[in-house]
Amino acid sequence: MDLNKLHFKNFLPQLKEEGILLHTCCAPCAVEAVERLKENNIQTNLYFYNPNIFDKEEYLKRLGEVKRLATFYNLDLVEDIYDPESFLCQSKGLEQEPERGKRCFNCFKMRLEKLRAYAQDNKFRYTTSVLGVSRWKDFDQTVHASVVAFLGSTGTEYLPINWRKGGSELRRQDLIKEQKIYTQSFCGCPFSKKITEI
Ligand code: SF4
């Protein structure tokens, strides 16, 4: 698969037909994707499952910003459970991994598995995420995690949209400024926080 070809516009026929359930990790990563979806009249629902975010205060802050985004663009938002112990459990032995390493692969997979389950239960045909938007993330790794997470899924599919394609980064930065969106200084887990504090 040529990952460079995974441009938003190539998925428009499916998106226009069925809409999308968008896994949202945080508002700064989602805002430009949401604007593009709205501009193209795509039925969009936001889904928030991020047990990797520590501590609870930080989690609530990011969730609050996603709620603000949903209100601004008039979108429905589902908040799934916050179970940070599940994240810590699956990260055991991987604490020292660098960002973009095995711990991050598991972290993406875990969140996308939950997305798949929610989409199946609630009859969403298409899903995607903004997990690969940040330049600190490995977009290919998010796609590989989605392939594993959606193995054997029935009735729902993950569309591996590469939101970085299409000159969107400048627009994303503008929207963050315009809407005064909180931008965090670390990815989310305690291990990523430690690195920024060194
Ligand atoms: S660095 Fe980010 S993607 Fe990687 S495990 Fe931590 S929270 Fe998840």
Boltz pocket constraint, residues with backbone or C-beta under 6 A from the ligand:
constraints:
  - pocket:
      binder: B
      contacts: [[A, 52], [A, 53], [A, 99], [A, 100], [A, 103], [A, 104], [A, 105], [A, 107], [A, 108], [A, 187], [A, 188], [A, 189], [A, 191], [A, 192]]
      max_distance: 6.0
